[in-house]
Amino acid sequence: MYELDPVTFLIATELLAGATLNIPQRQTALAQHAANPTALILLATGESGDSWNTPFEDLCLRAQRDFGTNAVRIAYLRSESSSLADVVEDLLSRRIHQIRILPMFLSLTPLLVEHVSTLVQELTEQYAALEIELLPAIIRDARLQRLLWQMVRESVLPEWLAKTS
């Protein structure tokens, strides 16, 4: 089975969305990524198996089917078995030293932001070879904001009017 990783996925997504990466740029990006594999960790707040996390777990499983189990993982802030530290340690044991963390948070508090920043800092101090990129929480992504606005608009307006506006 061919495994795609998060960077390859992002490149493919941009290409499908009409991005203007030319062939040499694409080949260079893919070659660089193959030499330095990167994993994406979806970071959720709840405990493993909590019904609140079901959509995130489903998303992770779908991504693992498409891109491989080492390409995308899920970790929880409030879990002893799937903590961020455990997932990072497992990825390091698989010789993956570049990790991107995508907080799957729909709300942010200063305490939560500080907690995640502290965890990332502790991990980078503990593992010298580890490179972590902490991505913005999904709630801050303009695409999610547009989707939420579309859902609100379609819920407020009659269906025929929402499609024409």
C-alpha positions as a printed Julia matrix, in Angstrom:
165×3 Matrix{Float64}:
   0.0    0.0     0.0
   1.34   3.43   -0.93
   1.36   5.84    2.0
   0.97   9.6     1.62
   2.17  11.83    4.38
   0.73  15.15    5.55
   2.98  17.3     3.34
   2.14  15.26    0.26
  -1.52  15.52    1.23
  -1.26  19.3     1.54
   0.47  19.55   -1.82
  -2.22  17.39   -3.42
  -4.95  19.44   -1.76
  -3.47  22.67   -3.08
  -3.18  21.19   -6.56
  -6.78  20.04   -6.51
  -7.84  23.46   -5.24
  -6.23  25.09   -8.27
  -2.89  26.11   -6.76
  -0.18  27.02   -9.24
   2.71  24.77   -8.23
   4.57  23.87  -11.38
   5.94  20.36  -11.98
   9.57  21.05  -10.88
   8.36  22.72   -7.66
   6.09  19.75   -6.92
   8.87  17.23   -7.56
  11.29  19.19   -5.36
   8.79  19.39   -2.51
   8.02  15.67   -2.71
  11.7   14.72   -2.86
  12.52  16.91    0.15
   9.67  15.4     2.1
  10.62  11.81    1.26
  14.09  12.48    2.7
  12.63  13.99    5.9
   9.3   12.33    6.75
   6.88  14.43    8.73
   3.95  13.29   10.86
   0.84  15.25   11.67
  -0.65  14.92   15.15
  -4.28  15.88   15.58
  -4.45  17.19   19.13
  -7.84  16.93   20.85
  -8.72  17.94   24.38
 -10.71  14.98   25.65
  -9.84  11.45   26.59
  -9.52   8.6    24.13
 -12.91   7.05   23.43
 -14.85  10.09   24.66
 -17.86  10.71   22.38
 -16.74  14.35   21.95
 -13.65  13.04   20.14
 -15.46  10.69   17.76
 -15.36  13.1    14.79
 -11.62  13.66   15.32
 -10.95   9.94   15.67
 -12.93   9.27   12.49
 -10.93  11.95   10.7
  -7.66  10.43   11.92
  -8.68   6.93   10.8
  -9.64   8.23    7.37
  -6.32  10.06    7.06
  -4.41   6.96    8.18
  -6.18   4.86    5.55
  -5.25   7.38    2.87
  -1.77   8.42    4.02
  -0.5    5.67    6.33
  -0.54   5.16   10.08
   2.75   6.99   10.6
   1.61  10.05    8.66
  -1.29  11.07   10.91
  -1.87  10.36   14.59
  -4.23  11.59   17.25
  -3.28  12.64   20.78
  -5.27  13.91   23.73
  -4.5   16.47   26.4
  -6.46  14.51   29.0
  -5.38  10.95   28.33
  -2.8    8.7    29.86
  -2.68   6.23   26.97
  -2.68   8.56   23.96
  -1.01  11.63   25.4
   0.97  13.99   23.21
   4.21  12.76   24.81
   3.33   9.1    24.12
   2.51   9.77   20.47
   5.69  11.82   19.99
   7.8    9.08   21.6
   6.24   6.47   19.32
   6.93   8.58   16.23
  10.52   9.12   17.33
  10.94   5.36   17.73
   9.88   5.11   14.08
  12.58   7.63   13.1
  10.15  10.46   12.45
  11.7   13.62   13.86
   9.6   16.28   12.16
   6.17  16.67   13.65
   3.37  19.1    13.0
   0.66  19.48   15.64
  -2.82  20.59   14.6
  -4.94  21.54   17.63
  -8.48  20.37   16.91
  -9.92  23.02   19.21
 -13.18  24.79   18.5
 -12.59  27.22   21.34
  -9.44  28.65   22.84
  -8.7   29.89   26.31
  -5.44  31.49   27.4
  -4.92  28.57   29.8
  -5.35  26.02   27.0
  -2.98  27.9    24.68
  -0.39  28.15   27.46
  -0.77  24.45   28.34
  -0.16  23.31   24.75
   2.77  25.71   24.33
   4.32  24.36   27.53
   3.9   20.75   26.38
   5.55  21.51   23.04
   8.41  23.34   24.73
   8.99  20.44   27.16
   9.06  17.94   24.29
  11.56  19.97   22.26
  13.78  20.33   25.32
  13.55  16.61   26.08
  14.35  15.45   22.53
  17.14  17.4    20.85
  16.52  15.9    17.39
  12.81  16.7    17.45
  11.39  19.45   15.25
   7.85  20.47   16.16
   5.68  22.95   14.33
   2.61  23.99   16.29
  -0.08  24.96   13.8
  -2.92  27.36   14.61
  -6.02  25.76   16.12
  -8.65  24.82   13.57
 -11.05  27.46   14.89
  -8.62  30.14   13.67
  -8.56  28.8    10.11
 -10.41  31.1     7.71
 -11.7   28.08    5.75
 -13.44  26.7     8.84
 -14.85  30.16    9.58
 -16.25  30.3     6.02
 -17.76  26.83    6.41
 -19.34  27.76    9.73
 -20.72  30.95    8.19
 -22.17  28.94    5.32
 -23.83  26.56    7.79
 -25.29  29.48    9.75
 -26.5   31.19    6.59
 -28.12  28.03    5.27
 -29.79  27.46    8.63
 -31.21  30.98    8.74
 -32.21  31.44    5.12
 -34.65  29.27    3.19
 -32.75  26.72    1.09
 -33.61  28.31   -2.26
 -32.45  31.76   -1.06
 -29.22  30.49    0.51
 -28.17  28.88   -2.78
 -28.65  32.12   -4.72
 -26.94  34.51   -2.31
